[in-house]
Amino acid sequence: MKKITRREALRLHRRLWNWLAEHPTAEKCEWVEWKENGGKIPKTGASCPCCEYVQKNEHGSCQSCPIDWQGINCLHRKHWGDKGFYNKWINAKTRKTKAKYAKLIAELPTRRIK
């Protein structure tokens, strides 16, 4: 993928996670908008537009993720351990729970630029 802007990463992040909320049995790599699945967007590392942005623009620093994960990053929340939305989505046992956490991830606020 060519260098992605912060704005584009956020837009694609929200589209990806809203799609996952609507398709709770799917995984990120199955998103229909990835080029390999018939879409137009080249698949990114970690199947995440925000990870792609951080890798290409912020030298891989998760603390520069455009999404405010309410902690350090998507995998680690301060004071919450593995209780963050992303880990809950990964470990969800039902479609309803998977959809719930995907929607919460889609709606996470944008991190303020320092």
C-alpha positions in Angstrom: 0.0 0.0 0.0 1.2 3.5 -0.8 1.8 5.9 2.1 -1.5 6.3 3.8 -2.7 9.6 5.4 -4.0 9.8 9.0 -7.4 10.8 7.7 -7.6 7.9 5.3 -6.4 5.4 7.9 -9.2 6.6 10.2 -11.8 6.4 7.5 -10.8 2.9 6.5 -10.5 1.8 10.1 -14.1 2.8 10.7 -15.4 1.2 7.5 -13.5 -2.1 8.4 -14.8 -2.3 11.9 -18.4 -1.3 11.0 -18.3 -4.1 8.4 -17.0 -6.5 11.0 -19.9 -5.5 13.3 -22.3 -6.4 10.4 -20.4 -9.6 9.7 -19.5 -11.0 13.2 -18.3 -14.4 11.9 -15.7 -12.7 9.7 -12.1 -11.9 10.4 -10.2 -8.6 9.5 -8.4 -10.3 6.6 -11.8 -11.2 5.0 -13.0 -7.6 4.6 -14.5 -7.3 1.2 -12.7 -4.1 0.5 -9.2 -5.7 0.5 -8.0 -6.0 -3.0 -7.3 -9.8 -2.6 -11.0 -10.2 -1.7 -12.3 -8.3 -4.8 -12.1 -4.7 -3.4 -9.8 -1.8 -4.2 -7.7 -1.4 -1.1 -4.4 -3.2 -0.9 -4.2 -5.3 2.2 -2.2 -3.8 5.0 0.0 -5.2 7.7 -2.0 -6.6 10.6 -5.1 -6.1 8.3 -5.4 -2.6 9.9 -5.3 0.7 8.2 -4.1 2.5 11.4 -1.3 0.0 11.8 -0.3 0.7 8.2 -0.3 4.5 8.9 1.8 4.0 12.1 4.3 1.8 10.2 4.7 4.2 7.3 4.5 7.5 9.1 5.3 7.1 12.7 8.2 4.5 12.6 6.0 1.8 14.1 5.1 3.6 17.3 1.8 2.3 18.5 1.5 5.3 20.8 1.0 7.3 17.5 -2.0 5.3 16.5 -4.7 7.7 15.2 -7.3 5.8 17.3 -7.6 6.6 21.0 -7.7 3.1 22.5 -8.2 4.6 26.0 -4.8 3.2 26.9 -1.5 2.5 25.3 -2.7 0.7 22.1 -5.2 -1.8 20.7 -3.6 -4.7 22.5 -2.7 -3.2 25.9 -4.9 -0.9 28.0 -3.4 0.8 31.0 -4.8 -0.8 34.2 -6.9 -3.2 32.1 -4.4 -5.8 30.9 -6.1 -7.9 28.1 -9.5 -6.4 28.8 -9.4 -3.9 26.0 -12.1 -3.9 23.2 -9.7 -5.5 20.6 -8.8 -8.4 22.9 -12.5 -8.8 23.8 -13.3 -8.9 20.1 -10.6 -11.5 19.5 -11.8 -13.7 22.4 -15.6 -13.3 21.9 -17.5 -16.6 21.8 -20.8 -15.4 20.3 -21.6 -13.4 17.2 -23.6 -10.9 19.3 -20.5 -10.3 21.4 -18.2 -10.1 18.4 -20.5 -7.6 16.8 -20.7 -5.5 20.0 -17.0 -5.1 20.3 -16.4 -4.5 16.6 -19.0 -1.6 16.8 -17.3 -0.2 19.9 -13.9 -0.3 18.1 -15.4 1.4 15.0 -16.7 4.2 17.3 -13.5 4.8 19.3 -12.5 8.4 19.4 -9.6 9.9 17.4 -6.4 10.4 19.3 -5.5 14.1 19.5 -2.4 15.1 17.6 0.3 16.3 20.0 
